[in-house]
C-alpha cells in the first residue's frame, strides 16, 4: 500500500510503502539462523534501502537481548532495539508504529538479511 506523508512540513515527496514480500527472508550471523520467514513485509522509504520486517514469531528472540537504545523516526515512530553479545543494536522494531506504517507492528527488522 502506498502512502504519502502529508502534514509533515519540509517533507514533500517523501513516500513509504509497506507490502507483503514475495521473497523468502533469512537472517544468519556467525552461522546461526536468527530469523527466517516467508511472511515478511518489505518497507520502501524515500532515500533508504528496502527493509524487510519479519514477524516476531519467525525471529529467534531467545538469542537476542533488549538494549536500552531507542530512536525516533518522524515517519514510523519510536523504535526499540535488541542485541547479540557481539552485535549491539542489530535488530529494531516499532512497538507502536505511526498509522501510516501500522502493518509493521509486531515485526522486527535486521540490518543485514538474505532474500531469495
PyMOL commands that place a pseudoatom at each C-alpha (Angstrom):
pseudoatom trace, name=CA, resn=UNK, resi=1, chain=A, elem=C, hetatm=0, pos=[0.000, 0.000, 0.000]
pseudoatom trace, name=CA, resn=UNK, resi=2, chain=A, elem=C, hetatm=0, pos=[1.499, 3.355, -0.994]
pseudoatom trace, name=CA, resn=UNK, resi=3, chain=A, elem=C, hetatm=0, pos=[1.114, 6.147, 1.475]
pseudoatom trace, name=CA, resn=UNK, resi=4, chain=A, elem=C, hetatm=0, pos=[2.192, 9.755, 1.163]
pseudoatom trace, name=CA, resn=UNK, resi=5, chain=A, elem=C, hetatm=0, pos=[3.156, 11.649, 4.271]
pseudoatom trace, name=CA, resn=UNK, resi=6, chain=A, elem=C, hetatm=0, pos=[1.067, 14.779, 4.174]
pseudoatom trace, name=CA, resn=UNK, resi=7, chain=A, elem=C, hetatm=0, pos=[1.170, 17.243, 7.028]
pseudoatom trace, name=CA, resn=UNK, resi=8, chain=A, elem=C, hetatm=0, pos=[4.893, 16.857, 7.753]
pseudoatom trace, name=CA, resn=UNK, resi=9, chain=A, elem=C, hetatm=0, pos=[6.471, 20.171, 6.823]
pseudoatom trace, name=CA, resn=UNK, resi=10, chain=A, elem=C, hetatm=0, pos=[9.502, 20.114, 4.558]
pseudoatom trace, name=CA, resn=UNK, resi=11, chain=A, elem=C, hetatm=0, pos=[8.966, 16.500, 3.547]
pseudoatom trace, name=CA, resn=UNK, resi=12, chain=A, elem=C, hetatm=0, pos=[7.138, 16.877, 0.284]
pseudoatom trace, name=CA, resn=UNK, resi=13, chain=A, elem=C, hetatm=0, pos=[7.611, 13.849, -1.893]
pseudoatom trace, name=CA, resn=UNK, resi=14, chain=A, elem=C, hetatm=0, pos=[8.597, 11.514, 0.928]
pseudoatom trace, name=CA, resn=UNK, resi=15, chain=A, elem=C, hetatm=0, pos=[6.949, 8.136, 0.371]
pseudoatom trace, name=CA, resn=UNK, resi=16, chain=A, elem=C, hetatm=0, pos=[6.664, 4.946, 2.364]
pseudoatom trace, name=CA, resn=UNK, resi=17, chain=A, elem=C, hetatm=0, pos=[5.196, 1.684, 1.146]
pseudoatom trace, name=CA, resn=UNK, resi=18, chain=A, elem=C, hetatm=0, pos=[4.639, -1.476, 3.167]
pseudoatom trace, name=CA, resn=UNK, resi=19, chain=A, elem=C, hetatm=0, pos=[3.765, -4.604, 1.253]
pseudoatom trace, name=CA, resn=UNK, resi=20, chain=A, elem=C, hetatm=0, pos=[3.956, -8.357, 1.777]
pseudoatom trace, name=CA, resn=UNK, resi=21, chain=A, elem=C, hetatm=0, pos=[7.248, -9.639, 0.422]
pseudoatom trace, name=CA, resn=UNK, resi=22, chain=A, elem=C, hetatm=0, pos=[7.057, -12.396, -2.144]
pseudoatom trace, name=CA, resn=UNK, resi=23, chain=A, elem=C, hetatm=0, pos=[10.564, -13.462, -1.168]
pseudoatom trace, name=CA, resn=UNK, resi=24, chain=A, elem=C, hetatm=0, pos=[11.999, -15.793, 1.439]
pseudoatom trace, name=CA, resn=UNK, resi=25, chain=A, elem=C, hetatm=0, pos=[13.897, -13.765, 4.050]
pseudoatom trace, name=CA, resn=UNK, resi=26, chain=A, elem=C, hetatm=0, pos=[16.636, -15.218, 6.239]
pseudoatom trace, name=CA, resn=UNK, resi=27, chain=A, elem=C, hetatm=0, pos=[18.999, -13.678, 8.782]
pseudoatom trace, name=CA, resn=UNK, resi=28, chain=A, elem=C, hetatm=0, pos=[22.219, -15.529, 9.626]
pseudoatom trace, name=CA, resn=UNK, resi=29, chain=A, elem=C, hetatm=0, pos=[25.034, -14.314, 11.847]
pseudoatom trace, name=CA, resn=UNK, resi=30, chain=A, elem=C, hetatm=0, pos=[28.155, -16.369, 12.577]
pseudoatom trace, name=CA, resn=UNK, resi=31, chain=A, elem=C, hetatm=0, pos=[26.468, -19.459, 11.128]
pseudoatom trace, name=CA, resn=UNK, resi=32, chain=A, elem=C, hetatm=0, pos=[23.405, -19.168, 13.380]
pseudoatom trace, name=CA, resn=UNK, resi=33, chain=A, elem=C, hetatm=0, pos=[19.949, -18.536, 11.920]
pseudoatom trace, name=CA, resn=UNK, resi=34, chain=A, elem=C, hetatm=0, pos=[18.381, -15.612, 13.790]
pseudoatom trace, name=CA, resn=UNK, resi=35, chain=A, elem=C, hetatm=0, pos=[15.248, -15.325, 11.666]
pseudoatom trace, name=CA, resn=UNK, resi=36, chain=A, elem=C, hetatm=0, pos=[13.628, -16.999, 8.694]
pseudoatom trace, name=CA, resn=UNK, resi=37, chain=A, elem=C, hetatm=0, pos=[10.295, -16.137, 7.133]
pseudoatom trace, name=CA, resn=UNK, resi=38, chain=A, elem=C, hetatm=0, pos=[8.045, -16.409, 4.121]
pseudoatom trace, name=CA, resn=UNK, resi=39, chain=A, elem=C, hetatm=0, pos=[5.727, -13.808, 5.672]
pseudoatom trace, name=CA, resn=UNK, resi=40, chain=A, elem=C, hetatm=0, pos=[7.979, -10.748, 5.850]
pseudoatom trace, name=CA, resn=UNK, resi=41, chain=A, elem=C, hetatm=0, pos=[6.880, -7.262, 4.887]
pseudoatom trace, name=CA, resn=UNK, resi=42, chain=A, elem=C, hetatm=0, pos=[9.042, -5.059, 2.707]
pseudoatom trace, name=CA, resn=UNK, resi=43, chain=A, elem=C, hetatm=0, pos=[9.138, -1.381, 3.648]
pseudoatom trace, name=CA, resn=UNK, resi=44, chain=A, elem=C, hetatm=0, pos=[10.322, 1.010, 0.972]
pseudoatom trace, name=CA, resn=UNK, resi=45, chain=A, elem=C, hetatm=0, pos=[11.059, 4.569, 2.010]
pseudoatom trace, name=CA, resn=UNK, resi=46, chain=A, elem=C, hetatm=0, pos=[12.339, 7.517, 0.028]
pseudoatom trace, name=CA, resn=UNK, resi=47, chain=A, elem=C, hetatm=0, pos=[16.124, 7.764, 0.362]
pseudoatom trace, name=CA, resn=UNK, resi=48, chain=A, elem=C, hetatm=0, pos=[16.514, 4.478, 2.289]
pseudoatom trace, name=CA, resn=UNK, resi=49, chain=A, elem=C, hetatm=0, pos=[17.323, 0.886, 1.318]
pseudoatom trace, name=CA, resn=UNK, resi=50, chain=A, elem=C, hetatm=0, pos=[14.460, -1.599, 1.263]
pseudoatom trace, name=CA, resn=UNK, resi=51, chain=A, elem=C, hetatm=0, pos=[13.928, -3.072, 4.723]
pseudoatom trace, name=CA, resn=UNK, resi=52, chain=A, elem=C, hetatm=0, pos=[12.351, -6.427, 5.499]
pseudoatom trace, name=CA, resn=UNK, resi=53, chain=A, elem=C, hetatm=0, pos=[10.189, -6.560, 8.617]
pseudoatom trace, name=CA, resn=UNK, resi=54, chain=A, elem=C, hetatm=0, pos=[9.904, -10.122, 9.915]
pseudoatom trace, name=CA, resn=UNK, resi=55, chain=A, elem=C, hetatm=0, pos=[7.029, -11.348, 12.098]
pseudoatom trace, name=CA, resn=UNK, resi=56, chain=A, elem=C, hetatm=0, pos=[8.174, -11.743, 15.717]
pseudoatom trace, name=CA, resn=UNK, resi=57, chain=A, elem=C, hetatm=0, pos=[7.174, -15.419, 15.625]
pseudoatom trace, name=CA, resn=UNK, resi=58, chain=A, elem=C, hetatm=0, pos=[9.788, -16.026, 12.908]
pseudoatom trace, name=CA, resn=UNK, resi=59, chain=A, elem=C, hetatm=0, pos=[12.633, -14.424, 14.906]
pseudoatom trace, name=CA, resn=UNK, resi=60, chain=A, elem=C, hetatm=0, pos=[14.806, -16.247, 17.474]
pseudoatom trace, name=CA, resn=UNK, resi=61, chain=A, elem=C, hetatm=0, pos=[14.034, -13.771, 20.250]
pseudoatom trace, name=CA, resn=UNK, resi=62, chain=A, elem=C, hetatm=0, pos=[15.610, -16.198, 22.734]
pseudoatom trace, name=CA, resn=UNK, resi=63, chain=A, elem=C, hetatm=0, pos=[19.010, -15.319, 21.228]
pseudoatom trace, name=CA, resn=UNK, resi=64, chain=A, elem=C, hetatm=0, pos=[18.522, -11.551, 21.445]
pseudoatom trace, name=CA, resn=UNK, resi=65, chain=A, elem=C, hetatm=0, pos=[18.735, -9.203, 24.416]
pseudoatom trace, name=CA, resn=UNK, resi=66, chain=A, elem=C, hetatm=0, pos=[16.750, -5.966, 24.575]
pseudoatom trace, name=CA, resn=UNK, resi=67, chain=A, elem=C, hetatm=0, pos=[19.080, -2.975, 24.608]
pseudoatom trace, name=CA, resn=UNK, resi=68, chain=A, elem=C, hetatm=0, pos=[18.418, 0.394, 26.148]
pseudoatom trace, name=CA, resn=UNK, resi=69, chain=A, elem=C, hetatm=0, pos=[18.631, 2.083, 22.766]
pseudoatom trace, name=CA, resn=UNK, resi=70, chain=A, elem=C, hetatm=0, pos=[15.620, 3.894, 21.376]
pseudoatom trace, name=CA, resn=UNK, resi=71, chain=A, elem=C, hetatm=0, pos=[15.339, 6.152, 18.357]
pseudoatom trace, name=CA, resn=UNK, resi=72, chain=A, elem=C, hetatm=0, pos=[12.612, 8.296, 16.897]
pseudoatom trace, name=CA, resn=UNK, resi=73, chain=A, elem=C, hetatm=0, pos=[11.585, 8.439, 13.252]
pseudoatom trace, name=CA, resn=UNK, resi=74, chain=A, elem=C, hetatm=0, pos=[9.100, 11.153, 12.289]
pseudoatom trace, name=CA, resn=UNK, resi=75, chain=A, elem=C, hetatm=0, pos=[7.513, 8.729, 9.808]
pseudoatom trace, name=CA, resn=UNK, resi=76, chain=A, elem=C, hetatm=0, pos=[7.444, 5.432, 11.688]
pseudoatom trace, name=CA, resn=UNK, resi=77, chain=A, elem=C, hetatm=0, pos=[7.542, 6.365, 15.394]
pseudoatom trace, name=CA, resn=UNK, resi=78, chain=A, elem=C, hetatm=0, pos=[9.754, 5.228, 18.275]
pseudoatom trace, name=CA, resn=UNK, resi=79, chain=A, elem=C, hetatm=0, pos=[11.977, 2.179, 17.759]
pseudoatom trace, name=CA, resn=UNK, resi=80, chain=A, elem=C, hetatm=0, pos=[13.319, -0.262, 20.332]
pseudoatom trace, name=CA, resn=UNK, resi=81, chain=A, elem=C, hetatm=0, pos=[16.451, -2.355, 19.736]
pseudoatom trace, name=CA, resn=UNK, resi=82, chain=A, elem=C, hetatm=0, pos=[17.843, -5.823, 20.522]
pseudoatom trace, name=CA, resn=UNK, resi=83, chain=A, elem=C, hetatm=0, pos=[21.429, -7.024, 20.541]
pseudoatom trace, name=CA, resn=UNK, resi=84, chain=A, elem=C, hetatm=0, pos=[23.668, -10.067, 20.433]
pseudoatom trace, name=CA, resn=UNK, resi=85, chain=A, elem=C, hetatm=0, pos=[26.724, -10.115, 22.727]
pseudoatom trace, name=CA, resn=UNK, resi=86, chain=A, elem=C, hetatm=0, pos=[28.991, -9.143, 19.814]
pseudoatom trace, name=CA, resn=UNK, resi=87, chain=A, elem=C, hetatm=0, pos=[26.476, -7.083, 17.818]
pseudoatom trace, name=CA, resn=UNK, resi=88, chain=A, elem=C, hetatm=0, pos=[24.820, -4.172, 19.627]
pseudoatom trace, name=CA, resn=UNK, resi=89, chain=A, elem=C, hetatm=0, pos=[21.504, -2.904, 18.299]
pseudoatom trace, name=CA, resn=UNK, resi=90, chain=A, elem=C, hetatm=0, pos=[21.392, -5.442, 15.488]
pseudoatom trace, name=CA, resn=UNK, resi=91, chain=A, elem=C, hetatm=0, pos=[17.586, -5.562, 15.393]
pseudoatom trace, name=CA, resn=UNK, resi=92, chain=A, elem=C, hetatm=0, pos=[14.847, -2.979, 15.794]
pseudoatom trace, name=CA, resn=UNK, resi=93, chain=A, elem=C, hetatm=0, pos=[11.082, -2.760, 15.890]
pseudoatom trace, name=CA, resn=UNK, resi=94, chain=A, elem=C, hetatm=0, pos=[8.357, -0.173, 16.267]
pseudoatom trace, name=CA, resn=UNK, resi=95, chain=A, elem=C, hetatm=0, pos=[6.125, -1.384, 19.136]
pseudoatom trace, name=CA, resn=UNK, resi=96, chain=A, elem=C, hetatm=0, pos=[3.564, 1.344, 18.444]
pseudoatom trace, name=CA, resn=UNK, resi=97, chain=A, elem=C, hetatm=0, pos=[4.161, 2.483, 14.853]
pseudoatom trace, name=CA, resn=UNK, resi=98, chain=A, elem=C, hetatm=0, pos=[2.513, 5.516, 13.316]
pseudoatom trace, name=CA, resn=UNK, resi=99, chain=A, elem=C, hetatm=0, pos=[-0.708, 4.783, 11.405]
pseudoatom trace, name=CA, resn=UNK, resi=100, chain=A, elem=C, hetatm=0, pos=[0.988, 5.208, 8.012]
pseudoatom trace, name=CA, resn=UNK, resi=101, chain=A, elem=C, hetatm=0, pos=[3.060, 2.062, 8.748]
pseudoatom trace, name=CA, resn=UNK, resi=102, chain=A, elem=C, hetatm=0, pos=[0.743, 0.227, 11.157]
pseudoatom trace, name=CA, resn=UNK, resi=103, chain=A, elem=C, hetatm=0, pos=[1.434, -3.066, 9.347]
pseudoatom trace, name=CA, resn=UNK, resi=104, chain=A, elem=C, hetatm=0, pos=[4.966, -3.291, 10.838]
pseudoatom trace, name=CA, resn=UNK, resi=105, chain=A, elem=C, hetatm=0, pos=[3.654, -3.678, 14.393]
pseudoatom trace, name=CA, resn=UNK, resi=106, chain=A, elem=C, hetatm=0, pos=[4.879, -6.988, 15.874]
pseudoatom trace, name=CA, resn=UNK, resi=107, chain=A, elem=C, hetatm=0, pos=[7.596, -7.256, 13.191]
pseudoatom trace, name=CA, resn=UNK, resi=108, chain=A, elem=C, hetatm=0, pos=[11.357, -6.884, 13.624]
pseudoatom trace, name=CA, resn=UNK, resi=109, chain=A, elem=C, hetatm=0, pos=[13.956, -5.599, 11.198]
pseudoatom trace, name=CA, resn=UNK, resi=110, chain=A, elem=C, hetatm=0, pos=[17.631, -6.546, 10.854]
pseudoatom trace, name=CA, resn=UNK, resi=111, chain=A, elem=C, hetatm=0, pos=[20.371, -4.546, 9.168]
pseudoatom trace, name=CA, resn=UNK, resi=112, chain=A, elem=C, hetatm=0, pos=[21.578, -7.486, 7.066]
pseudoatom trace, name=CA, resn=UNK, resi=113, chain=A, elem=C, hetatm=0, pos=[19.250, -10.084, 5.554]
pseudoatom trace, name=CA, resn=UNK, resi=114, chain=A, elem=C, hetatm=0, pos=[19.379, -12.688, 2.803]
pseudoatom trace, name=CA, resn=UNK, resi=115, chain=A, elem=C, hetatm=0, pos=[16.476, -12.729, 0.390]
pseudoatom trace, name=CA, resn=UNK, resi=116, chain=A, elem=C, hetatm=0, pos=[15.683, -15.374, -2.193]
for i in range(1, 116): cmd.bond("trace and resi %d" % i, "trace and resi %d" % (i + 1))
show_as sticks, trace
zoom trace
